[in-house]
Amino acid sequence: MNENDEWMDLQQMRYVVAVAETRNFTRAAERCFVVQSSLSHRIAGLERELGVKLFARSSRRVEPTSAGAAFVARAREALAAADRAVADASAAAGVVRGRLAVGVIVTTAAVDVPELLQRYRARHPQVRVMLRSGRSDELAAAIRDGDLDIAFLGLPEDERPSGVESVVLDHDEHVLVVAAGHRLAGAGPVTLREIAEETFVDFVAGTPARAQSDQAFAAAGLARDVAYEAGVVELITRLIARGLGVALLPSAFVGPLVAGDPGLALVPVVDGPHRVEYLAWSRFNPSPATRAVLDVLGVRAGG
């Protein structure tokens, strides 16, 4: 390589990662705040330097080649290391900056996340916050993989997040959510045996949110019919309001929703599921931005 040759830079890596994640040059350019022609030119130049094609392109599809997939994996690591270097240098100078990637389950209730981020922003305005929703197991895995910094999780009371640091935020019990015209609307506390013959709406099988109810019925030696599965609480409650089924949902989360919906009612359950909400973060050298949000929450990074 002579002095006139160019070698790859971090911006080229960011362009390649953006294309790999969006599968589209136009959307990647929008994400990177650059015109598409410039992004395409830089990636083409990188391909020439490397001597390999990073993407297979057609008029309708863009996919990483095997070489591209290998490059993207290492590019992500390099970008994360570069971001961390900047963040650590800034923290040493008394300024927190960089990225904070936050995972949130859809039924988070122990913490008002927008209010938390408002306080965090007031203290650390130079940190960019990225939010991602998902299942508790997926979010914990993303922390272990380095894709998320922290996450708010909800698990059955006999489980703990694995492979991450965590602290308990709250304990909660489930209530039965029924349509306002349901026979149990306005009733006193019921047992799982009394509702086992109902048609249920629930989260997708195999998810931690679903496991909370499945385990409770199994422990009671009962079977039930889950006729509808959904991953979005709003859809679950709409199905219930139509009289298509009932659901067991965390009381702290669903209470405010039902209070504003005349089509739904809550019924206490004596022996219903319990869940624990956790805050989780990486065991491996939390970033300054992560330590800063833990400080806002009053949590020690040491666990």
GIFENJO-V151825 format. One record per backbone hydrogen bond with DSSP energy under -1.0 kcal/mol. CO is the residue of the C=O (numbers start at 1). NH is the residue of the N-H. Records with the same first field share a line. If there is no record, write none. Layout:
CO->NH + NH
//
This chain:
2->5
9->13
10->14
11->15
12->16
13->17
14->18
15->19
16->20
17->21
18->22
19->23
24->28
25->29
26->30
27->31
28->32
29->34
35->39
36->40
37->41
38->42
39->43
40->44
41->45
42->46
43->47
44->48
45->49
46->50
47->51 + 52
54->65
56->63
61->58
63->56
65->69
66->70
67->71
68->72
69->73
70->74
71->75
72->76
73->77
74->78
75->79
76->80
77->81
78->82
79->83
80->84
81->85
82->86
83->87
84->88
85->89
86->90
87->91
88->92
90->95
91->94
98->128
100->130
101->149 + 150
102->132
103->152
104->134
105->108
111->113
112->116
113->117
114->118
115->119
116->120
117->121
118->122
119->123
120->124
124->127
126->98
128->100
130->102
132->104
135->139
136->140
137->141
138->142
139->143
140->144
141->145
142->147 + 148
143->146
150->103
151->280
152->105
153->278
155->276
156->159
165->281
167->279
170->277
172->275
173->251
175->249
176->267
177->247
178->265
179->182
182->185
184->187
190->270
195->198
199->246
200->227 + 228
202->230
204->207
207->211
208->212
210->214
211->215
212->216
213->217
214->218
215->219
216->220
217->222
218->221
225->200
228->202
232->236
233->237
234->238
235->239
236->240
237->241
238->242
239->244
240->243
246->201
247->177
249->175
250->254
251->255
254->258
255->259
258->261
261->264
263->180
265->178
267->176
268->190
273->174
274->157
275->172
276->155
277->169 + 170
278->153
279->167
280->151
281->165
287->291
288->292
289->293
290->294
291->295
292->296
293->297
294->299
300->303
//
